[in-house]
Amino acid sequence: MLMNPDALDRGMARIQWTKELLDRAGFQELAYSDFLESVQHVLKSIKNLDEDVYTLLANFQDPELSNSIVVHLRFVTSAYLKVKEDDYLPFILEVWPTMHQYCANCVEAMGQECEDLMITALAKALGISLEVVYLDASAQVDTFSTIRFDQKDENMEEWCVGPENPICLLYRPGHYDIAYKTTEQTASKE
């Protein structure tokens, strides 16, 4: 996405669209507007190349800014689950009687583990293809498994980030890191 201006433009438009999604799901603008602005600020700084890579990294490592981004993404996930409740309610009914309770306690609350259901909803809401890598530290040899989240929302015309080049996340208990794939050719040159 960083190296693809068209994907970045689609991503910025999709983030702007999240305002409509949040409104439709019953979120008050006062509750989400600052978080939305934080995400838009970071995307605009990438697009305009106002910042060098180190400043961008520092922004992502700033707890206030990075937490604002996380909160906005949690709200978007919650809103998508609420709007598409009929599609997702069967997956939570054993534990949670309503989607609103599930979202309030599991999705919107900071410090809660992000489950596959939430990743699916976020990927569909934003039109991004995700690949999550899970490391298995219990094995004798370092092993890993991956899960792809490539289901585009049926109302979306095109991907922001498609399945041919998914965003890769490395899962560590309680946390996801962005992982960057390298080709063997790139790796051998380093």
C-alpha positions as CSV (number, residue, x, y, z in Angstrom):
1,M,0.0,0.0,0.0
2,L,2.9,2.3,0.8
3,M,4.4,1.9,-2.7
4,N,1.0,1.8,-4.5
5,P,-0.6,5.3,-4.8
6,D,-3.8,3.8,-6.2
7,A,-4.2,1.4,-3.3
8,L,-3.4,4.3,-0.9
9,D,-6.1,6.4,-2.5
10,R,-8.6,3.6,-2.3
11,G,-7.6,3.1,1.4
12,M,-8.1,6.8,2.1
13,A,-11.5,6.7,0.5
14,R,-12.5,3.6,2.4
15,I,-11.4,5.2,5.7
16,Q,-13.5,8.2,4.9
17,W,-16.4,5.8,4.2
18,T,-16.1,4.3,7.7
19,K,-17.7,7.5,8.9
20,E,-20.9,6.4,7.1
21,L,-20.6,2.9,8.5
22,L,-20.2,4.1,12.0
23,D,-23.2,6.4,11.7
24,R,-25.3,3.6,10.3
25,A,-24.3,1.4,13.3
26,G,-25.4,4.1,15.8
27,F,-22.1,5.5,16.8
28,Q,-22.1,9.2,17.8
29,E,-19.7,11.3,15.7
30,L,-18.3,12.8,18.9
31,A,-17.2,9.4,20.0
32,Y,-15.2,8.5,16.9
33,S,-14.2,11.7,15.1
34,D,-10.9,12.2,16.9
35,F,-9.9,8.6,16.2
36,L,-10.9,8.9,12.5
37,E,-8.8,12.0,12.2
38,S,-5.8,10.2,13.6
39,V,-6.1,7.5,10.9
40,Q,-6.6,10.1,8.2
41,H,-3.6,12.1,9.4
42,V,-1.3,9.1,9.1
43,L,-2.6,8.1,5.6
44,K,-2.3,11.7,4.4
45,S,1.3,11.9,5.7
46,I,2.1,8.7,3.8
47,K,0.5,10.0,0.6
48,N,2.1,13.4,0.8
49,L,5.4,12.0,1.9
50,D,5.5,14.8,4.5
51,E,7.5,12.5,6.7
52,D,10.5,10.3,6.3
53,V,10.3,6.6,7.3
54,Y,11.7,7.2,10.7
55,T,9.1,9.9,11.6
56,L,6.4,7.6,10.3
57,L,7.8,4.8,12.5
58,A,7.9,7.2,15.5
59,N,4.2,8.1,14.8
60,F,3.2,4.4,14.9
61,Q,5.2,3.9,18.1
62,D,3.6,6.9,19.8
63,P,1.1,5.4,22.2
64,E,-1.5,8.1,21.8
65,L,-1.5,8.0,18.0
66,S,-1.2,4.2,17.7
67,N,-3.9,3.6,20.3
68,S,-6.2,6.1,18.4
69,I,-5.7,4.1,15.3
70,V,-6.5,0.9,17.1
71,V,-9.6,2.4,18.7
72,H,-10.9,3.5,15.3
73,L,-10.3,0.1,13.8
74,R,-12.1,-1.5,16.8
75,F,-15.0,0.8,16.2
76,V,-15.1,0.0,12.5
77,T,-15.0,-3.7,13.3
78,S,-17.8,-3.3,15.8
79,A,-19.9,-1.2,13.4
80,Y,-19.5,-3.7,10.6
81,L,-20.5,-6.6,12.9
82,K,-23.6,-4.7,14.0
83,V,-24.6,-3.7,10.5
84,K,-24.1,-7.3,9.3
85,E,-25.5,-8.8,12.4
86,D,-27.4,-11.6,10.6
87,D,-24.2,-12.9,9.1
88,Y,-22.2,-13.0,12.3
89,L,-24.7,-13.5,15.2
90,P,-24.7,-17.3,14.9
91,F,-20.9,-17.4,15.7
92,I,-21.4,-15.7,19.1
93,L,-24.8,-16.8,20.4
94,E,-23.4,-19.5,22.6
95,V,-21.6,-16.9,24.8
96,W,-23.3,-13.6,24.0
97,P,-27.0,-13.1,23.6
98,T,-26.7,-10.0,21.5
99,M,-24.3,-8.5,19.0
100,H,-24.3,-5.2,20.9
101,Q,-23.1,-7.0,24.1
102,Y,-20.4,-8.9,22.2
103,C,-19.1,-5.7,20.5
104,A,-19.2,-3.7,23.8
105,N,-17.3,-6.3,25.7
106,C,-15.0,-7.9,23.2
107,V,-14.6,-5.7,20.1
108,E,-14.7,-2.1,21.4
109,A,-12.9,-2.7,24.7
110,M,-9.2,-2.1,24.6
111,G,-7.0,-4.9,25.9
112,Q,-9.2,-7.6,24.5
113,E,-7.8,-10.3,22.2
114,C,-8.8,-9.9,18.6
115,E,-10.4,-13.1,17.3
116,D,-10.8,-14.5,13.8
117,L,-14.4,-13.2,13.6
118,M,-13.2,-9.7,14.3
119,I,-10.4,-9.9,11.7
120,T,-12.8,-11.2,9.1
121,A,-15.2,-8.3,9.8
122,L,-12.4,-5.7,9.7
123,A,-10.9,-7.1,6.5
124,K,-14.3,-7.0,4.8
125,A,-15.2,-3.5,6.1
126,L,-11.9,-2.1,4.8
127,G,-11.6,-4.1,1.7
128,I,-8.2,-5.5,2.6
129,S,-6.8,-9.0,2.2
130,L,-5.0,-10.1,5.3
131,E,-2.7,-13.0,6.1
132,V,-2.1,-13.8,9.7
133,V,1.0,-15.8,10.6
134,Y,0.9,-17.8,13.9
135,L,4.2,-19.0,15.3
136,D,4.3,-22.2,17.2
137,A,6.9,-21.9,20.0
138,S,6.0,-25.3,21.4
139,A,7.5,-27.2,18.5
140,Q,11.2,-28.4,18.4
141,V,11.7,-26.5,15.2
142,D,10.3,-23.1,14.6
143,T,7.0,-23.6,12.8
144,F,4.2,-21.4,11.7
145,S,0.8,-21.5,10.2
146,T,-1.1,-18.9,8.2
147,I,-4.7,-18.0,7.8
148,R,-5.9,-15.8,4.9
149,F,-8.8,-13.4,5.2
150,D,-9.7,-12.6,1.6
151,Q,-13.4,-12.1,1.6
152,K,-14.4,-8.8,0.1
153,D,-17.8,-7.2,1.1
154,E,-20.3,-7.9,-1.5
155,N,-21.1,-4.1,-1.9
156,M,-17.4,-3.2,-2.6
157,E,-16.4,-2.7,-6.2
158,E,-12.7,-3.2,-5.7
159,W,-10.1,-4.1,-3.1
160,C,-8.1,-1.5,-1.3
161,V,-5.4,-4.2,-0.8
162,G,-6.2,-7.4,-2.8
163,P,-5.4,-11.0,-2.3
164,E,-2.4,-10.9,-4.7
165,N,-0.5,-8.8,-2.1
166,P,-2.1,-9.2,1.3
167,I,-1.1,-7.2,4.4
168,C,0.8,-9.7,6.6
169,L,0.3,-9.7,10.3
170,L,2.5,-11.7,12.8
171,Y,0.4,-12.8,15.8
172,R,1.9,-12.9,19.2
173,P,-0.4,-13.6,22.1
174,G,-2.2,-10.3,22.8
175,H,-0.6,-8.5,19.9
176,Y,-0.3,-8.3,16.1
177,D,2.7,-6.9,14.3
178,I,2.9,-5.9,10.7
179,A,5.2,-8.4,9.0
180,Y,6.9,-7.7,5.7
181,K,7.5,-10.5,3.2
182,T,10.8,-10.6,1.4
183,T,11.4,-12.6,-1.7
184,E,14.3,-15.1,-1.8
185,Q,16.0,-12.8,-4.3
186,T,15.7,-9.8,-2.0
187,A,16.7,-11.8,1.1
188,S,19.8,-13.2,-0.7
189,K,21.0,-9.6,-1.6
190,E,21.0,-8.5,2.1
